[in-house]
């Protein structure tokens, strides 16, 4: 029989890093709550069993969808034990969850993480004394680099987990009397394990919705009077009373086991935070950092490498493939398909992989260093103006990579209306799929200001998203006030291995699209361009693609890019935005002038920017639409998420071009 373990902890305590170290499997690591929105299962090293990575939570009474995953698992699944990872530098806060897990009574082992950070802060922990008080196995670790994790694996392998009875904190005469009465009712009318009786009783008094779901109507009718009676007998709420008692228990645990520095030291992290999260300077600094990243991506590093790859694909590779096909006597139809369709289409997107890698490297650096969490806190004040909280900005940041995980990350938002609003506005974030379009056009028309132009598009996406949220939160999705709580991780320099893994995981999806959506889209576009009503290998002006593109060209003509080629490229963009560039490469391949020269002839800097605005805002890709449908369970909201970006894209592109045309 394979042993199953689960790993639990607060957000940002290194839980996912520990999961990776214990299983040897890489998962996305972030620095804020909500990145891990679904449980993940990995095989522990040395065949010690399976490990389930559960979302980061603060307590077992769920108020968001990711916390619900944890409570469901703990109450309904079979597992051999729990690994509770604790941030040694935030011991008091982290023990709040530990106490609740101990009350559950399942075997547990403590992974005391970030001991190096605690030491740097002058915090001394007597681990032996803490072990004796908790009566739990405690193992010091540094999850980020894997230090100490081998001992944790050995402990799991040798079954060195606690087997104590559930923790019993004295909550006072009134509460204890009520707990006893509830336990008696559970024994008679419930169907729970004996060790869960007290835990269920306490969680019921705390109005844990997942626990209440497990109680049948007969039980609820018997327990409700007890709940009301206790509420009336206390001078504070039941939750506040129980929390006070738990705080007292934790204070006793830390007494004589943890020594904090006598004076508040001015650590590097706090000094840096004063600057980076400054209410006035914080956002300009963030924009400056993003400008620098785009400058490195498009001007200094990414573009020169992309140019070399472009020369290789368009020259050496294409010529070699042509020669090989001619040598074996391949049909001309297939030769054209491979060179003008597949190589031209897929190759036009592949050349931008270096820029994607560079951009994702810096995004991973900002995330793993702890800076992105500060941006979420910094943006909280701004987000409140638009009816949201800083927690909504977290999925928006993730959307810079891909809109699909950004929409899934909205599960961590407690307010259902705020979660839905975040899902609806998330597609306005400029994902990596749009990057090839930007790279192509800024390289042609804005060579000296590439970073600034791309940054302006990212900022525009955020502005449109926030403006849309105002409309939604003032009308159909009026939100209640919500509280934003996020644990700020200590600044740290990620390891090269971690950065590479994180960068590759983000870029891998982009590369996969080249073999699926982009490959398939390129073949379809080439066939439509190659065939027409009169047959095969027709003149481009007689092709099916020309007819389709001409129809859409009439619609987008007021936006400044009313050519049939531009109109035709917008259609496959619904599958994946990268296909827009591959479509252009195929459509313009028949012209000897080359892609860049034709774009220069058909666009102006004004219309080029209007085109990029339209690509930024118009219909989300197919994968994003499917994710919205899955997360909202509503066809109405899904259709809205498709329709309103198209309207916004058309209106803003129209205004920009028409107004700009008056001055340029």
Residue pairs with C-beta under 8 A, 6 or more apart in sequence:
2 49
2 50
3 48
3 49
3 50
3 80
3 81
3 156
4 49
4 50
4 51
4 52
4 77
4 78
4 79
4 80
5 44
5 49
5 50
5 51
5 52
5 79
5 80
5 81
5 82
5 83
5 156
6 39
6 51
6 52
6 53
6 54
6 73
6 74
6 79
6 82
6 83
7 15
7 18
7 19
7 22
7 51
7 52
7 53
7 54
7 82
7 83
7 84
7 85
8 15
8 54
8 57
8 70
8 82
8 83
8 84
8 85
8 97
8 101
9 15
9 56
9 84
9 85
9 86
9 87
9 94
9 97
10 56
10 57
10 58
10 87
10 90
10 93
10 94
10 97
10 487
11 32
11 33
11 34
11 56
11 57
11 58
11 486
11 487
12 31
12 32
12 33
12 56
12 87
12 373
12 486
12 487
12 488
12 489
13 56
13 85
13 86
13 87
13 90
13 94
13 113
13 114
13 487
14 85
14 87
14 113
14 114
14 143
14 144
15 36
15 53
15 56
15 85
15 143
16 27
16 28
16 29
16 30
16 35
16 36
16 53
17 29
17 143
17 144
17 498
18 83
18 85
18 111
18 113
18 141
18 143
18 149
18 152
19 25
19 27
19 40
19 42
19 51
19 53
20 26
20 27
20 29
21 143
21 146
21 149
22 42
22 44
22 45
22 51
22 149
22 152
22 153
23 42
23 43
23 44
23 45
23 51
24 42
24 45
25 42
25 43
26 501
26 505
27 36
27 40
27 42
27 53
28 35
28 36
28 405
28 502
28 505
29 35
29 367
29 368
29 498
29 502
30 36
30 367
30 372
30 398
31 367
31 368
31 369
31 370
31 372
31 373
31 489
32 372
32 373
32 376
32 394
32 486
33 56
33 66
33 391
33 394
33 412
33 486
33 487
34 55
34 66
34 391
34 394
34 395
34 409
34 410
34 411
34 412
34 413
35 398
35 409
36 53
36 54
36 55
36 56
36 66
37 55
37 65
37 66
37 69
37 408
37 409
37 411
37 412
38 55
38 66
38 69
38 408
39 52
39 53
39 54
39 55
39 69
39 73
40 52
40 53
41 50
41 51
41 52
41 53
42 50
42 51
42 53
43 50
43 51
44 50
44 51
44 153
44 156
45 153
46 153
46 157
48 153
48 156
48 157
49 80
49 156
51 83
52 73
52 79
54 69
54 70
54 73
55 66
55 67
55 69
55 70
55 412
56 66
57 66
57 67
57 70
57 97
58 96
58 97
58 485
59 67
59 96
59 97
59 100
60 67
60 70
60 71
60 74
60 97
60 100
60 101
60 104
60 203
60 208
61 71
61 203
61 206
61 207
61 208
61 209
62 68
62 70
62 71
62 208
62 209
62 210
63 414
64 411
64 412
64 413
64 414
65 411
65 412
65 419
66 411
66 412
68 210
71 208
71 210
71 211
72 210
73 79
74 104
74 106
75 196
75 210
75 211
75 214
79 106
80 107
80 161
81 106
81 107
81 108
81 109
81 156
81 161
82 101
82 106
82 107
82 108
82 109
83 108
83 109
83 111
83 152
83 156
84 97
84 98
84 101
84 108
84 109
84 110
84 111
85 110
85 111
85 113
85 141
85 143
86 94
86 95
86 98
86 110
86 111
86 112
86 113
87 93
87 94
87 113
87 114
87 117
87 487
88 112
88 113
88 114
88 115
88 117
88 118
88 123
88 125
88 140
89 114
89 117
89 118
89 121
89 123
89 490
90 487
91 118
91 123
91 125
91 254
91 258
92 250
92 254
93 487
95 250
95 253
95 254
96 246
96 250
98 110
98 134
99 167
99 169
99 246
99 249
99 250
101 108
102 108
102 134
102 136
102 166
102 167
103 166
103 167
103 169
103 198
103 199
103 202
104 166
104 195
104 196
104 199
105 164
105 165
105 166
105 167
105 195
105 196
105 198
105 199
106 195
107 161
107 162
107 163
108 136
108 161
108 162
109 136
109 137
109 138
109 139
109 152
109 155
109 156
109 160
109 161
109 162
110 134
110 136
110 137
110 138
110 139
111 139
111 141
111 143
111 152
112 125
112 127
112 138
112 139
112 140
112 141
113 141
113 142
113 143
114 142
114 143
114 490
115 125
115 140
115 141
115 142
116 142
117 490
117 492
118 125
120 267
121 261
121 265
121 267
122 260
122 261
122 265
123 258
123 259
123 260
123 261
124 258
124 259
125 257
125 258
126 256
126 257
126 258
126 259
127 138
127 140
129 256
129 257
130 138
130 253
130 257
130 258
131 137
131 138
133 252
133 253
133 257
134 253
135 162
135 164
136 162
136 164
137 155
137 160
137 161
137 162
139 148
139 151
139 152
139 155
140 148
141 147
141 148
141 149
141 151
141 152
142 148
143 149
144 492
144 494
144 495
144 498
145 495
154 160
155 161
165 195
166 195
166 198
166 199
168 198
169 245
169 246
169 249
170 176
170 245
171 179
171 202
171 241
171 242
171 245
172 241
172 245
174 230
174 233
174 234
175 205
175 230
175 234
175 238
175 241
175 242
175 245
178 201
178 205
178 226
178 227
178 229
178 230
179 198
179 201
179 202
179 205
181 226
182 200
182 201
182 204
182 205
182 223
182 226
183 197
183 198
183 201
185 219
185 222
185 223
185 226
186 192
186 197
186 200
186 201
186 219
187 197
189 216
189 218
189 219
189 222
190 197
190 200
190 215
190 216
190 219
192 200
192 214
200 211
200 214
202 242
203 211
204 211
204 212
204 215
204 223
204 227
205 227
205 230
205 238
205 242
206 238
206 239
206 242
207 239
212 220
215 223
227 238
230 238
231 237
231 238
234 241
236 244
268 491
269 490
269 491
272 491
273 374
273 488
275 281
275 285
276 282
276 285
276 286
276 371
276 374
276 378
277 374
277 377
277 378
278 285
279 381
282 374
282 378
283 378
283 382
286 375
286 378
287 455
287 459
289 366
290 455
290 458
291 451
291 452
291 455
292 451
293 359
293 362
293 363
294 359
294 450
294 451
294 452
294 454
294 455
295 450
295 451
296 302
296 358
296 362
297 303
297 355
297 358
297 359
297 362
297 451
297 454
298 355
298 439
298 442
298 443
298 450
298 451
298 454
299 450
299 451
301 354
301 358
302 354
302 355
302 357
302 358
302 359
302 439
303 355
303 439
303 443
303 450
305 354
306 351
306 352
306 353
306 354
306 355
306 439
309 350
309 351
309 353
309 354
310 347
310 351
313 343
313 347
313 350
313 351
314 347
317 343
317 347
318 339
318 343
318 344
318 347
321 338
321 339
321 343
322 335
322 339
325 334
325 335
325 338
325 339
326 335
333 536
333 537
336 526
336 530
336 537
337 523
337 526
337 530
340 526
340 586
340 589
340 590
341 522
341 523
341 525
341 526
341 527
341 530
341 586
342 519
342 522
342 523
342 526
344 522
344 582
344 585
344 586
344 589
345 518
345 519
345 521
345 522
345 523
345 525
345 526
345 579
345 582
345 583
345 585
345 586
346 514
346 518
346 519
346 522
346 582
347 585
348 436
348 581
348 582
348 584
348 585
348 595
349 436
349 514
349 518
349 578
349 579
349 581
349 582
350 514
352 435
352 436
352 439
352 581
353 507
353 510
353 511
355 435
355 439
356 432
356 435
356 507
356 510
357 503
357 507
359 432
359 435
360 401
360 432
360 502
360 503
360 506
360 507
361 499
361 503
363 400
363 401
363 506
364 494
364 499
364 502
364 503
364 506
365 494
365 499
366 372
367 502
368 492
368 494
368 498
368 499
368 502
369 491
369 492
369 493
369 494
370 488
370 489
370 490
370 491
370 492
371 491
372 397
373 486
373 487
373 488
373 489
374 488
375 393
375 397
376 390
376 391
376 393
376 394
376 397
376 486
377 390
377 484
377 486
377 488
378 390
379 390
379 393
380 389
380 390
380 391
380 393
380 484
382 466
383 389
383 390
383 392
383 393
383 466
386 466
386 467
386 469
386 470
386 473
387 418
387 421
387 469
387 470
387 472
387 473
387 474
387 478
387 479
388 418
388 421
388 422
388 466
388 469
388 473
388 479
389 413
389 418
389 482
389 483
389 484
390 484
390 486
391 412
391 413
391 418
391 482
391 484
391 486
392 410
392 413
392 418
392 421
392 422
392 469
394 409
394 412
394 486
395 406
395 407
395 409
395 410
395 413
395 422
395 426
396 406
396 422
396 425
396 426
396 429
396 462
396 465
397 406
397 429
398 405
398 406
398 409
399 406
399 426
399 427
399 429
399 430
399 431
400 429
400 430
400 431
400 432
400 458
401 431
401 432
401 506
402 431
402 432
402 433
402 506
402 509
403 426
403 427
403 429
403 431
403 620
403 621
403 624
403 627
404 623
404 624
404 627
406 426
406 429
407 423
407 426
407 427
407 624
407 627
407 628
407 631
408 627
408 631
410 419
410 422
410 423
410 426
410 631
411 419
411 631
413 419
413 422
413 482
414 482
415 479
415 480
415 482
417 473
417 477
417 478
417 479
417 480
418 473
418 479
418 482
420 477
420 632
420 637
421 469
421 472
421 473
421 477
421 479
422 469
423 628
423 631
423 632
423 637
423 641
424 468
424 472
424 628
424 637
424 640
424 641
424 644
425 465
425 466
425 468
425 469
425 472
426 465
427 620
427 624
427 628
427 641
427 645
428 461
428 462
428 464
428 465
428 468
428 616
428 617
428 645
428 648
429 461
429 462
429 465
430 438
430 457
430 458
430 461
430 616
431 577
432 506
432 507
432 510
433 510
433 513
433 576
433 577
433 578
433 621
434 457
434 577
434 615
434 616
436 577
436 578
436 580
436 581
437 577
437 580
437 581
437 612
437 615
438 453
438 454
438 457
438 612
440 581
440 584
440 599
441 599
441 603
441 608
441 609
441 611
441 612
442 449
442 450
442 453
442 454
443 450
444 596
444 599
444 600
444 603
444 608
445 600
445 603
445 604
445 605
445 608
445 609
446 452
446 453
446 605
446 608
453 609
457 612
457 613
457 616
460 613
460 616
461 616
461 617
464 617
464 648
464 652
468 644
468 648
473 479
494 502
510 578
513 576
513 578
514 578
517 575
517 576
517 578
517 579
518 576
518 578
518 579
518 582
520 575
521 572
521 575
521 576
521 579
521 582
521 583
522 579
522 582
522 583
522 586
524 572
525 545
525 568
525 572
525 579
525 582
525 583
525 586
525 587
526 586
528 543
528 544
528 545
528 548
529 540
529 543
529 544
529 545
529 546
529 586
529 587
529 590
530 536
530 537
530 538
530 543
531 538
531 543
531 544
532 538
532 539
532 542
532 543
532 544
532 546
532 547
533 542
533 544
534 542
540 546
540 587
540 590
545 568
545 587
546 564
546 568
548 567
548 568
548 571
549 563
549 564
549 565
549 566
549 567
549 568
549 569
550 564
550 567
551 567
552 564
552 567
552 568
552 570
552 571
553 562
553 563
553 564
553 566
553 567
554 562
554 567
555 567
556 562
556 566
556 567
556 570
556 614
556 650
558 654
558 657
558 658
559 607
559 610
559 611
559 614
559 650
559 653
559 654
559 657
560 603
560 604
560 606
560 607
560 610
560 611
560 653
560 657
560 661
561 602
561 603
561 607
561 608
561 610
561 611
561 614
563 602
565 584
565 587
565 588
565 598
565 602
566 602
566 611
568 583
568 587
569 580
569 583
569 584
569 587
570 580
570 614
570 618
572 579
572 580
572 583
573 579
573 580
573 583
573 615
573 618
573 619
573 621
574 619
574 621
574 622
575 621
575 622
576 621
576 622
576 623
577 615
577 621
580 615
584 595
584 599
585 595
588 594
588 595
588 598
588 599
589 595
591 598
593 601
599 608
603 611
604 664
605 664
606 657
606 660
606 661
606 664
607 657
609 656
609 660
610 653
610 656
610 657
610 660
611 653
613 649
613 652
613 653
613 656
614 649
614 650
614 653
616 649
617 645
617 648
617 649
617 652
617 653
618 645
618 646
618 649
618 650
619 625
619 642
619 645
619 646
620 628
620 641
620 642
620 645
625 638
625 641
625 642
628 637
628 638
628 641
629 635
629 638
632 638
